[in-house]
Amino acid sequence: MELLKQRILQEASIMSSDVVMLDAILNHQVDPALTMEMGREFARRFAEDGVTKVITVESSGIPVSFATALELNVPLLFARRKKTLIADPDHYSERVPSFTKGIVTDLMVSKSLLSPDDRLLFIDDIIANGDAARGLVRIIERSGAHLVGLGVAVEKSFQAGGRTLRENGIRVESLARISSLDNGRITFED
């Protein structure tokens, strides 16, 4: 998606050869027009897959997931990272490390919101090592729902996340694939 690539080149900050900060467009501030374009593109790519729900991990994945769910006219479900006082005590849970946050968190999804009849489209903002993605995939598998694929706005393809999911038979669609952040420069895969 050329528009996303151009915005990344204009507004991203490279923190190291492993970390790119996309706060201005994706992770802290949201550009509604760009987000809706990403949602339309994911909806186009997965239009024939019979998606019944879009699922993501809170919080940065929510805007793009919302745009995708809106375009597909299906509900959006997100895995919580923190248990609340009113959280459903009957939930699926997975403990996952976060590459960018440097912490381990629990992903939780209420069992009442997933069923074997669901055909889920997992949408996320960025994939690096893929730990959170694999955790949510395990929750989906335990629920008996069918995962039609993962749509990710930005894949850091020099890290293993997207590759390992593909090797496990999961369809991964990325709107922009960054192959390198070396020498303070963003390089995209074709």
C-alpha positions, -999 to 999 in steps of 0.1 A, spaced: 0 0 0 19 30 -13 1 56 7 11 39 39 47 35 28 49 72 20 35 81 54 60 58 71 89 74 52 76 109 61 67 104 97 84 74 113 113 77 137 140 50 137 150 42 172 175 14 164 181 -12 138 152 -32 154 127 -5 164 107 20 143 83 44 160 51 50 142 34 71 169 23 99 145 2 76 123 -5 43 140 4 37 176 -3 69 195 -20 93 172 -44 80 145 -49 94 111 -86 86 104 -83 89 66 -52 67 64 -68 42 89 -100 39 68 -79 33 37 -61 5 55 -94 -10 66 -107 -9 31 -76 -26 18 -79 -54 44 -116 -58 36 -108 -61 -1 -81 -87 5 -103 -108 28 -137 -101 11 -142 -137 -1 -134 -154 32 -167 -152 50 -154 -132 80 -179 -131 109 -157 -111 133 -125 -91 132 -103 -97 162 -72 -78 175 -51 -71 206 -56 -39 226 -47 -12 221 -28 -1 190 -45 -27 168 -80 -13 175 -82 16 150 -72 -4 119 -93 -34 131 -123 -11 136 -120 3 101 -117 -32 87 -147 -45 107 -167 -14 96 -159 -21 59 -168 -58 63 -199 -50 84 -190 -74 112 -183 -70 149 -149 -61 163 -135 -81 192 -103 -73 210 -82 -93 234 -77 -74 267 -43 -70 282 -55 -62 317 -82 -78 338 -109 -54 349 -134 -57 378 -162 -65 353 -142 -89 331 -158 -122 324 -142 -147 348 -147 -174 321 -122 -164 295 -93 -177 274 -60 -164 285 -24 -165 271 7 -150 286 28 -133 260 60 -111 259 58 -77 242 89 -68 221 83 -31 222 70 -28 257 97 -52 272 72 -68 295 50 -100 297 13 -95 297 -18 -117 296 -42 -117 266 -78 -124 276 -109 -130 255 -143 -139 270 -153 -174 260 -189 -161 254 -176 -140 225 -160 -167 205 -176 -198 190 -167 -226 166 -190 -209 141 -168 -178 139 -146 -171 110 -121 -146 124 -99 -121 107 -71 -110 130 -59 -75 122 -29 -58 139 -8 -27 136 27 -41 136 43 -75 137 79 -80 149 87 -112 167 50 -123 166 46 -133 203 13 -115 208 0 -128 175 9 -164 183 -8 -160 217 -40 -148 201 -38 -176 175 -36 -201 204 -67 -185 220 -85 -187 186 -75 -224 182 -87 -233 217 -121 -216 211 -127 -238 180 -132 -207 158 -116 -206 123 -88 -181 117 -91 -170 80 -59 -149 82 -39 -121 97 -38 -86 82 -10 -65 96 -4 -28 87 34 -30 91 55 -61 91 91 -59 101 101 -88 78 137 -89 92 122 -102 124 106 -137 126 70 -130 134 53 -130 100 76 -157 87 69 -181 115 31 -176 112 33 -183 75 53 -214 82 25 -226 105 0 -223 76 -15 -189 85 -23 -165 57 -5 -132 65 -13 -101 45 9 -71 52 3 -36 38 39 -25 42 69 -48 48 100 -32 62 131 -54 54 156 -32 71 161 -3 95 199 -4 91 219 29 90 189 49 101 171 42 68 138 24 62 139 -1 34 107 -18 22 103 -52 6 88 -52 -29 
